[in-house]
Amino acid sequence: MALTEVALGIDIGGTNTKIGFVDRNGVSLADSSVPTGEDDVDSFLNRLYKAVDRTMLPIRDRVKLVGVGIGAPNGNYYKGTVEYPPNLPWRDVSPVVQWVEGHYKVPTKLTNDANAAALGEMKFGVAKGMKNFLVVTLGTGLGSGFVVNGKLAYGHDGFAGELGHVTVNPQGRMCGCGRKGCLETYVSATGIRRTVYKLLADHAEDSEMRRISFDDLDASNITEAALRGDKIAIEAFEYTGRILGMKLADIMALLSPEAIILFGGLTKAKEILFEPVYRHMENQMMPIFKGKVKLMASGLVGTNTAVLGAAALIWHELEMQF
């Protein structure tokens, strides 16, 4: 019986790392996760290798591993390194590709998680056949992956495409990067949480969120409240949509993508998020760009979408060789 070729997708998050074996069609044959942990990168990799072995065990006799794709915070595609990762107690620069490739003896590629998501959309999601599009990941922060003429835009140093750190207000909210007013401080799971608390302070109107402590309030609470008609929650999405729409209008002037794809937990709000984003984006655009871009939800479905993106990195690389 012929073996099924699979790519190992690894998505390294601040809390958990997700892993999965994905075939050419985007089907995950086995997946699991392991705590990223608060120890050093060497200890993490030892735990990762053991988790990968356990996950592969049920399918080991029917698959062939052809490569490893890794999505990681501050992942440098050119160097194969994770550099100064936020929220991870690792060394300043870790040559992760060198180590993982040496362990598995198959081609290994690494990029940041948002770039991996963009490749996942191009390979398995709603961006099939597209050459120019943008993926915006709305999680704890705001990530982005720009595909231009069918290729990811990495820049000269491997770190291009950081939409989350364009400036909304130079005197605005403090960002984890050390600057003020970055887009992700307004448009992200943590950003909308900060917006809700400002709205609660500025308005006397009742809201179910007044009965949730700051420590317990999260994006899912806000989304659920908005879907139930809570006016403060809906206003928070309107504010978030206005700021994101304004910055996406700037992107249209720079790159004129065919589509902008939103990915991540905040998209569960559906039209409560998408409608204000699209309305404000169109209102802020230069006339020559109006009506030309599609605002879409991610086409990656299931519980392990981040792994699909990481695995797509390998399938994309293999296709580029032929």
N, C-alpha and C positions, 0 to 999 in steps of 0.2 A: 504494500500500500504506500502510495506517495505521501511524503510528509508535507504538512501545511506550513508554508513559510510565515513566520510571525516576527513582528518587531516588538521589543520590550519598551513600553512607554513608562517613563518615570516623571511624576510631577512633584517637585519638592516644595512643600508649603511651610509656613512658619510653625504650624502645629503638627500637621500630619503630612506624610508623603504617600502618594497613591501610585500603585504600580499595576500594570496589566499587559497581557500578551495579545496583540492586535493583528489581525490578518490584513491582506491588501484591500479588503472591502470595508474595513472599519468595524469589523466584528471582534469584540473582546472575548477571547476564549477562556480566560481566567484572569481575575483581578483581586486585589486586596489592598491593604494599607498598613503602614507602620508609623508609629510616632516619630516625628523628626527629632524630638528630644532637645535637651538643653546642654548636650555635651559637644565635644569637638567633632570635626568632620571625619576623622579616622574612626571614631567609635560609631558614628552614624553609618558610615559605609559598611562596617562589619555587620551591623544590624540589618541594613538594607539587603546585603547579599543573602543573608539567611532567610529573610522574608521572600525574596525572589525565588530561592530554591523551593521553599514550601509552596509557593503559589504555582510554580511550574510542575510540581510533582505529578498531579493528576493527568497532565497533558504531555508529559515529557516524551512519551513513546510515539507521539503522532505529530510533533511539530519540529521545525528547524528554525533556530534563532538566526536572523539575518542582520540584526543591528539593534542598537539601543539609542533611543531618543530621550533627551532629558529637558524638561522645562524647569527653570530655577530662577529665583530672584537674582537680579544683576548677573545673569548668565551672558557671557561673552562668546558669541558664535565663532568669531575668528580665532580666538585663543583657546577655546574649550575650557575656560575658567569661570568660576564664580567669584566675583570681586566685591569686597566690602558689603556682604549681604545684610540687608536690614532684618532685624529680629532673629538673626542666627548667630550663635557665639562661635563662629568659625574664624580661622585665620583670615587675614586681609585678602589674600588671593589663593584660591585652591584649584589646582589643575585637575578638576573632576573628570574630564574626558580622558586624560592620560591614565588615571587610576582605573576607571571603569572599563576602558578599552583593554587595558592590560589584564584585567580579571576575566572578562568574557571572550576576548580574542575575536571580536566582531566589530565592524565600523560603529563608532559612537559619535553622536552629535549633540550639542547643547545650545539652547537659546533661552531667552527669558520666557515666562509663562504666557504672556500676551502674544508674542510672536508665534509660539507653539499653537495657541488658539487660532491664530490667523491661518496657519498651515492646515490645521484641522478643518476649518471651514472650507478651504480651497479643495481639500482632498475628499472630505466626507460630508460637508455641510452645505449651507445655502450658497456658498461662493463658488461652487463647481462651474468651471468655464469662464470665470471672471479673471481679468488681468489687473484691474485697479480697484482696490477696495480697502477699507479700514475696519479693523475689529477693535472695539473698546470693551475692556473687561471691567465690570463694576463690582469689585469685591471690597476687601478691607481698604485697599487703595484703588487707584484707577490706572490700569495698564492699557497699552495699545500696540497693535501690530499693523504696519503699513505695507501693503503689497502694491508695488508699482511695476507696471509692464510684466506682471507674472512673477516678480521676485520680491522677497522681503527686503525692505530698506534697512540696512544695518549701519550705514554711515562708514566713515573711515576707521572707526575704532571699535565697532561692534555694538554701540549703545544708542544708535539713532532711534527716534520714534517714541520719545517719552512725553506723550501728550499730558499725562497726569501732572507734569511739572512745568507746564506753561503757566504764566501768571494771570490770575484773574484780578487781583488787587494787591499792589506792592505793600500795602499797609494792612493786609488782611490776616486771615487765620494762620497761626503757626503750623508749619509742616514738619513732618519727621525728617525731611531732608535738610532741615536747618534754615530754609528760606520761608518767606511769608507769602500767603495768598496763592499757593499752588492750586491748580484745578482740582486735584484729588481731595483737598481739604473741604471742598464744597460738594463734589460729585463722586460719591463712593458710599459704602455702607457706613463708615465712620463720619463722613461728611454730612450725610442727611441726618444722622443722629445729632450732630452739633447744630444743624439748622432747626430741628424740632425744639431743642432746648431754648434757642434764641426766640423762636416764635412763641413758645409757652411763656417766656419772660415778657415779651412785648405785647401780648394779648391777654385779655381777661376771659376769653371764651372757654367754655368747658371742653375738655378733651379727655378721652380715656387714657391718654398717655401721661396725664398729670398724676395718675395713680400707679405709675411704674417708676421705680428708682432709676437714676442715671446709669448705674452699674448693670441693671437688668434690661434696659431699653436697647433694642437692636433693630437692624433693618427689617427683619421679619415682622416684629411688632408693628413697626410703622407701616409696612406694606399691608398687613392684615387690617389695621385701623383704617387706612385709606380705602381699601376695598369695601369696608363696612360704612363708609361715608363720613368718617371723622374729618371735620373741616381743617383742623390744624395739620393733620397728616397729608391731606390733599394739597394744602398750601405749600407744605414742604416739598412735595413732588413738583409742584408748579415752579417753585424757586430753583430747584435742582435742574429741571428741564430748561429753564431760561438760561442758566449759566452754561450748561452743556451745549445747548443749541447755539449760543453765541460763539463758542469756541469751534464747534463743528462748521459753522459758516466760514470761519477763518480758514479751516482746513480745505474747504471747497475752493477758496481762492488760491490756495497753494498747489493742490494736487488734483482737484476735480475727480474724485473717485466715483465709480459707478454705484457703489453701495457703501453704507456704513452699517456695520453689524454690531448690535449690543449683546453682551454676553455677561452672565453672572447673576447673583442673587437679586439685585434691584429690579431686574427685568420681570420678576414675578408679579410686579405691579401692573404689567401689561400697558393698556392704553393710558392709565393714570400717569405713567412715565413717558411713553412713546409720543402721545399727542402733544404735550407741551414742548418736548424736545424738537419735534418736527416743525411745529408752529413757529417757535422762536428762531430756529435755524433758517427757515424760509424767509422770515421777516428781516433777518440780519444779512442775508446774502446779497452779493452784487446781482443785478438783474440778469446778467448772462448765464448765471448758474441756477437760477430758480427753476424748480420742477424737474431737475435732471438727476437727482440722487435718490436712491431707495434707502429708507431707514428700515432695517430688518432685525428680527430676533434671531438669535443663534439657531442653526440647524443641527447642532450636536446635541443628541438626546441621550438620556440614560443617567446612571449614577456616577459615571466615571468619565465625563466629558474632557476633563483636563488630561487624562491619560491618552485619549484619542488624539488630542493635539500633539502631545509629545511623540507618540508613535508615528504620526503623520510626518514629522521631521525626517525620520529615516526613509519612509516610503517616497517622500519628495526627493531626497538626496539620491536614492537609487534610480529614480526615473530620470533625473538630470544627467545621469551617466550614459544614458542610451539615446 
